[in-house]
């Protein structure tokens, strides 16, 4: 396509902008390929295999035509200009890769390439392929929108710097990109192989944005939960930490005995009950009003040895957010019940408790 033809084509596109507008945000280029070209493009993604030793290029092409049921032609004039022919020998053993990758490997060694043109997959020289351009419309409303307006420049720079950087007119290449703001689209004039790379790039960007958008509600939820609301969480300690009983921790900050096994304490969460007891806790965490009971669960009965749970219940309020516990006038509470710790605290404090227990492994 000459520069004059390209300009005329762009003028025609401008007249069609109002018709394209309802398609804003679409993820595929327009117009869609005709059925034969669509079949070829789909076949390029199919797996293939071949094994040739010094076989003529034409035989390789005939094999691929038959295997993938698509029309493949040699650009004999372009090959002759490059000093090649249909009898150029090919040696290649390929299994389990896409037809597109197989063609890249076979043709790359001969300094050839392919393009989808006139409903066939045409094998030609790289020089000839540069003149075989086609124009496609890429709706990009979802990719250019920013809080301060549409940003086409960054998207264009990403495409031209990521996809065959030498193939664009700004550096002397044949391809070009034009933005049509009233249609929220890019019009790109390029070879078919570059178009495929552009489509993959834009699809990858959209996938990344969808993944980011999926994370945003979770992050927002976590930020809301990191307030001063108190939640009850049950920390079940490993059995080996409990038997045989260990000596007390001295009433202050302490650590697990050196013989404690190096494994993470299991945790579970549950809404507060009238009597938590030793029942397994459901997974959901809910705000709680209070835990009841008097005194600290870390105070050991005179009739038994002080357990690891008792020691931790006594030590944690002294080393993690001391002002947040009931023993110092705060709202939080910690109780030892058998081999578990029942803790009512804010989420940030719960995170610090989990980190401490992991360090005590």
C-alpha positions as CSV (number, residue, x, y, z in Angstrom):
1,X,0.0,0.0,0.0
2,X,1.5,3.3,-1.1
3,X,1.5,6.4,1.2
4,X,-1.2,8.0,-1.0
5,X,-3.4,4.9,-0.7
6,X,-2.8,4.8,3.0
7,X,-3.8,8.4,3.4
8,X,-7.0,7.8,1.4
9,X,-7.7,4.8,3.5
10,X,-7.4,6.8,6.7
11,X,-9.8,9.5,5.4
12,X,-12.3,6.8,4.7
13,X,-11.8,5.5,8.3
14,X,-12.6,8.9,9.7
15,X,-16.0,8.9,8.0
16,X,-16.7,5.5,9.6
17,X,-15.8,6.6,13.1
18,X,-19.4,7.1,14.3
19,X,-20.2,3.6,13.2
20,X,-17.2,2.2,15.1
21,X,-17.9,4.1,18.3
22,X,-20.4,1.5,19.7
23,X,-17.5,-1.0,19.6
24,X,-15.4,0.9,22.2
25,X,-13.5,-1.4,24.5
26,X,-13.7,-4.4,22.2
27,X,-10.6,-6.6,22.4
28,X,-10.3,-7.8,18.8
29,X,-9.1,-5.9,15.8
30,X,-11.6,-4.9,13.1
31,X,-12.7,-5.9,10.6
32,X,-12.4,-9.7,11.3
33,X,-10.5,-11.8,8.8
34,X,-12.4,-13.6,6.1
35,X,-13.1,-17.3,6.8
36,X,-10.0,-18.6,4.8
37,X,-7.6,-16.2,6.5
38,X,-9.2,-17.0,9.9
39,X,-8.6,-20.7,9.3
40,X,-4.9,-19.9,8.5
41,X,-4.5,-17.8,11.6
42,X,-6.0,-20.5,13.7
43,X,-3.8,-23.2,12.1
44,X,-0.6,-21.2,13.0
45,X,-1.4,-22.0,16.7
46,X,-1.9,-25.7,16.1
47,X,0.8,-28.2,17.1
48,X,2.9,-29.7,14.3
49,X,5.8,-32.1,13.7
50,X,8.1,-32.9,10.8
51,X,11.3,-34.6,9.9
52,X,13.2,-33.7,6.8
53,X,16.8,-34.2,5.7
54,X,17.9,-32.2,2.6
55,X,14.3,-32.2,1.3
56,X,13.3,-29.5,-1.2
57,X,11.4,-26.5,0.3
58,X,8.5,-27.2,-2.0
59,X,8.1,-30.7,-0.5
60,X,8.1,-29.2,3.0
61,X,5.4,-26.8,2.0
62,X,3.2,-29.5,0.4
63,X,3.5,-31.6,3.6
64,X,2.4,-28.7,5.8
65,X,-0.5,-27.9,3.4
66,X,-1.7,-31.4,3.7
67,X,-1.2,-31.8,7.5
68,X,-2.9,-28.5,8.4
69,X,-5.4,-28.3,5.6
70,X,-4.6,-24.7,4.6
71,X,-3.4,-23.1,1.4
72,X,0.4,-22.3,1.4
73,X,2.1,-20.8,-1.6
74,X,5.7,-19.8,-2.4
75,X,6.4,-16.3,-3.6
76,X,8.6,-17.7,-6.5
77,X,9.5,-14.2,-7.9
78,X,10.7,-12.9,-4.5
79,X,12.6,-16.1,-3.8
80,X,14.3,-16.0,-7.3
81,X,15.3,-12.4,-6.7
82,X,17.0,-13.6,-3.5
83,X,18.8,-16.4,-5.3
84,X,16.5,-19.1,-3.8
85,X,14.2,-21.6,-5.4
86,X,11.5,-24.1,-4.6
87,X,14.2,-26.8,-4.6
88,X,16.2,-25.1,-1.8
89,X,17.1,-28.0,0.6
90,X,15.6,-28.1,4.1
91,X,16.9,-30.2,7.0
92,X,14.8,-30.0,10.2
93,X,13.4,-32.3,12.9
94,X,10.5,-30.7,14.9
95,X,7.9,-32.1,17.3
96,X,5.3,-30.6,19.6
97,X,5.6,-26.9,18.7
98,X,3.1,-24.6,17.0
99,X,3.1,-24.3,13.2
100,X,4.0,-20.6,13.6
101,X,7.2,-21.5,15.6
102,X,8.1,-24.3,13.1
103,X,7.8,-21.8,10.2
104,X,9.9,-19.3,12.0
105,X,12.6,-21.9,12.6
106,X,12.6,-23.3,9.0
107,X,12.3,-20.0,7.2
108,X,14.6,-18.1,9.5
109,X,17.5,-20.2,8.4
110,X,16.8,-19.2,4.7
111,X,16.2,-15.5,5.5
112,X,12.6,-16.0,4.5
113,X,9.4,-15.3,6.3
114,X,5.6,-15.6,5.8
115,X,2.6,-13.4,5.6
116,X,-1.2,-14.1,5.4
117,X,-2.3,-12.4,2.2
118,X,-5.0,-12.9,-0.4
119,X,-6.4,-15.9,1.6
120,X,-3.1,-17.8,1.5
121,X,-0.1,-18.2,3.7
122,X,2.6,-16.8,1.5
123,X,6.2,-17.8,1.9
124,X,8.4,-14.9,0.8
125,X,11.5,-12.9,1.6
126,X,11.8,-10.6,4.5
127,X,12.4,-7.7,2.1
128,X,9.3,-8.4,0.1
129,X,7.2,-8.9,3.2
130,X,7.9,-5.4,4.3
131,X,5.8,-4.1,1.4
132,X,2.9,-6.4,2.1
133,X,1.1,-4.3,4.6
134,X,-2.5,-4.5,5.8
135,X,-4.4,-2.0,7.9
136,X,-6.3,-3.0,11.0
137,X,-8.4,-1.1,13.5
138,X,-7.7,-1.8,17.2
139,X,-10.4,-0.5,19.6
140,X,-8.4,0.6,22.7
141,X,-10.7,2.7,24.8
142,X,-10.0,0.4,27.8
143,X,-6.2,0.7,27.4
144,X,-5.9,4.5,27.0
145,X,-8.4,5.7,29.6
146,X,-6.7,7.6,32.6
147,X,-8.2,9.8,35.3
148,X,-7.0,12.9,33.4
149,X,-8.0,11.8,29.9
150,X,-7.1,9.4,27.2
151,X,-3.4,8.6,26.8
152,X,-2.7,7.3,23.4
153,X,1.0,8.3,23.3
154,X,2.1,5.8,26.0
155,X,0.2,2.9,24.3
156,X,1.7,3.8,20.9
157,X,5.2,4.0,22.4
158,X,4.7,0.6,24.1
159,X,3.7,-1.0,20.8
160,X,6.4,0.5,18.7
161,X,9.2,-0.2,21.2
162,X,8.0,-3.8,22.0
163,X,6.9,-5.2,18.7
164,X,9.6,-5.3,16.0
165,X,11.0,-1.8,16.8
166,X,12.7,-1.5,13.3
167,X,9.4,-2.0,11.5
168,X,7.9,1.5,12.1
169,X,8.0,4.6,10.0
170,X,9.6,6.8,12.7
171,X,12.8,4.7,12.3
172,X,12.5,4.2,8.6
173,X,10.4,1.1,8.6
174,X,7.2,0.5,6.6
175,X,4.6,0.4,9.3
176,X,2.7,3.2,11.0
177,X,0.1,3.9,13.7
178,X,-2.6,6.5,13.6
179,X,-4.9,7.4,16.5
180,X,-8.6,8.1,16.1
181,X,-9.7,9.7,19.3
182,X,-13.4,10.0,18.4
183,X,-13.5,6.3,17.7
184,X,-11.2,5.4,20.6
185,X,-9.1,3.3,18.2
186,X,-5.7,2.8,16.7
187,X,-5.3,2.2,13.0
188,X,-2.2,0.2,12.4
189,X,-0.7,-0.5,9.0
190,X,1.7,-3.5,9.3
191,X,2.6,-6.9,8.1
192,X,0.5,-9.9,9.2
193,X,3.3,-11.2,11.5
194,X,3.6,-7.9,13.2
195,X,-0.2,-7.7,13.6
196,X,-0.2,-11.1,15.4
197,X,2.5,-9.8,17.8
198,X,0.5,-6.6,18.5
199,X,-2.7,-8.6,19.2
200,X,-0.8,-10.8,21.7
201,X,0.8,-7.8,23.3
202,X,-2.6,-6.0,23.8
203,X,-4.1,-9.3,25.1
204,X,-1.3,-9.6,27.6
205,X,-1.8,-6.0,28.8
206,X,-5.6,-6.6,29.2
207,X,-4.9,-9.8,31.1
208,X,-2.6,-7.9,33.5
209,X,-5.2,-5.2,34.0
210,X,-7.9,-7.7,34.7
211,X,-5.7,-9.4,37.3
212,X,-4.9,-6.0,38.9
213,X,-8.6,-5.1,39.0
214,X,-9.4,-8.4,40.7
215,X,-6.8,-7.6,43.4
216,X,-8.1,-4.1,44.1
217,X,-11.4,-5.2,45.9
218,X,-9.4,-7.6,48.1
219,X,-6.8,-4.8,48.9
220,X,-9.6,-2.4,49.7
221,X,-11.3,-5.0,51.9
222,X,-8.1,-5.6,53.8
223,X,-7.6,-1.8,54.3
224,X,-11.1,-1.6,55.7
225,X,-10.5,-4.5,58.1
226,X,-7.3,-3.0,59.3
227,X,-9.2,-0.6,61.6
228,X,-9.7,-0.7,65.4
229,X,-12.4,-3.4,65.3
230,X,-11.6,-6.3,67.5
231,X,-11.7,-9.9,66.1
232,X,-11.4,-13.2,67.9
233,X,-8.9,-15.7,66.6
234,X,-7.9,-19.1,67.9
235,X,-4.3,-20.1,67.8
236,X,-3.8,-23.9,68.2
237,X,-0.3,-24.7,69.4
238,X,1.6,-27.8,68.3
239,X,1.1,-30.8,70.7
240,X,4.9,-31.1,71.1
241,X,4.9,-27.6,72.6
242,X,2.5,-28.7,75.3
243,X,3.9,-32.1,76.5
244,X,5.8,-32.4,78.6
245,X,5.1,-29.1,80.3
246,X,7.8,-26.5,80.2
247,X,9.0,-24.1,82.9
248,X,7.5,-20.7,83.2
249,X,8.7,-17.8,81.0
250,X,9.5,-15.5,83.9
251,X,6.4,-13.3,83.5
252,X,7.8,-11.1,80.7
253,X,8.9,-11.4,77.1
254,X,10.1,-14.9,76.5
255,X,10.5,-17.6,73.8
256,X,9.7,-21.2,73.3
257,X,12.1,-23.7,74.9
258,X,15.0,-24.7,72.6
259,X,13.5,-28.2,72.3
260,X,10.3,-26.9,70.8
261,X,9.7,-28.5,67.3
262,X,10.3,-26.3,64.3
263,X,6.9,-26.3,62.8
264,X,4.3,-23.6,62.3
265,X,1.5,-23.5,64.8
266,X,-1.9,-24.1,63.2
267,X,-4.4,-21.3,63.5
268,X,-8.1,-21.0,63.0
269,X,-10.6,-18.2,63.4
270,X,-14.0,-18.0,64.9
271,X,-16.7,-15.6,66.1
272,X,-16.8,-15.4,69.9
273,X,-18.9,-17.9,71.7
274,X,-20.3,-17.8,75.3
275,X,-17.8,-20.6,76.1
276,X,-15.1,-21.2,73.5
277,X,-13.9,-24.3,75.2
278,X,-11.8,-26.7,73.0
279,X,-14.3,-26.8,70.0
280,X,-12.8,-26.5,66.5
281,X,-13.4,-23.0,65.2
282,X,-15.0,-22.1,61.8
283,X,-12.9,-20.2,59.3
284,X,-14.8,-16.9,59.2
285,X,-13.6,-14.0,61.4
286,X,-16.2,-11.6,62.9
287,X,-16.0,-8.5,65.1
288,X,-16.7,-9.4,68.8
289,X,-18.0,-7.5,71.7
290,X,-16.1,-9.2,74.5
291,X,-14.8,-12.5,75.9
292,X,-15.9,-12.5,79.5
293,X,-14.0,-14.1,82.3
294,X,-11.7,-12.5,84.7
295,X,-7.9,-12.3,85.1
296,X,-5.3,-13.4,82.6
297,X,-5.4,-16.9,81.2
298,X,-1.7,-17.1,81.7
299,X,-2.0,-17.3,85.5
300,X,-1.3,-21.0,86.2
301,X,-3.3,-22.9,88.7
302,X,-1.3,-24.0,91.8
303,X,-2.5,-27.6,91.1
304,X,-0.7,-28.0,87.8
305,X,2.4,-27.0,85.9
306,X,2.4,-23.8,83.8
307,X,1.8,-24.8,80.1
308,X,3.3,-23.3,77.0
309,X,-0.1,-21.7,76.3
310,X,-0.1,-20.1,79.7
311,X,3.4,-18.8,79.2
312,X,2.6,-17.3,75.9
313,X,-0.7,-15.7,77.2
314,X,1.4,-14.0,79.9
315,X,4.3,-13.0,77.6
316,X,2.5,-11.7,74.5
317,X,0.8,-8.6,76.1
318,X,4.2,-7.5,77.3
319,X,5.9,-7.6,73.9
320,X,3.2,-6.9,71.3
321,X,1.2,-3.6,71.5
322,X,1.3,-3.6,75.4
323,X,-1.2,-0.7,75.6
324,X,-3.9,-2.7,73.7
325,X,-4.5,-5.4,76.3
326,X,-7.0,-5.5,79.2
327,X,-4.2,-5.8,81.7
328,X,-3.1,-2.3,80.9
329,X,-6.5,-0.7,80.3
330,X,-6.9,-1.7,76.6
331,X,-9.7,-3.6,74.9
332,X,-7.8,-6.7,73.8
333,X,-7.6,-9.9,75.7
334,X,-5.7,-13.2,75.5
335,X,-6.6,-16.5,77.3
336,X,-5.0,-19.9,77.4
337,X,-7.4,-22.8,77.0
338,X,-5.7,-26.2,76.9
339,X,-3.3,-26.2,73.9
340,X,-4.8,-23.1,72.3
341,X,-4.6,-19.3,72.7
342,X,-7.9,-17.4,72.3
343,X,-7.1,-13.8,71.4
344,X,-9.4,-10.8,70.9
345,X,-7.5,-8.0,69.1
346,X,-7.3,-5.9,66.0
347,X,-6.0,-7.4,62.7
348,X,-2.6,-5.6,62.8
349,X,-2.0,-7.1,66.3
350,X,-3.1,-10.6,65.1
351,X,-0.5,-10.4,62.3
352,X,2.2,-9.6,64.8
353,X,1.1,-12.6,67.0
354,X,1.3,-14.9,64.0
355,X,4.8,-13.6,63.1
356,X,5.9,-14.2,66.7
357,X,4.6,-17.7,66.8
358,X,6.4,-18.5,63.5
359,X,9.6,-17.1,65.0
360,X,9.2,-19.4,68.0
361,X,9.2,-22.5,65.8
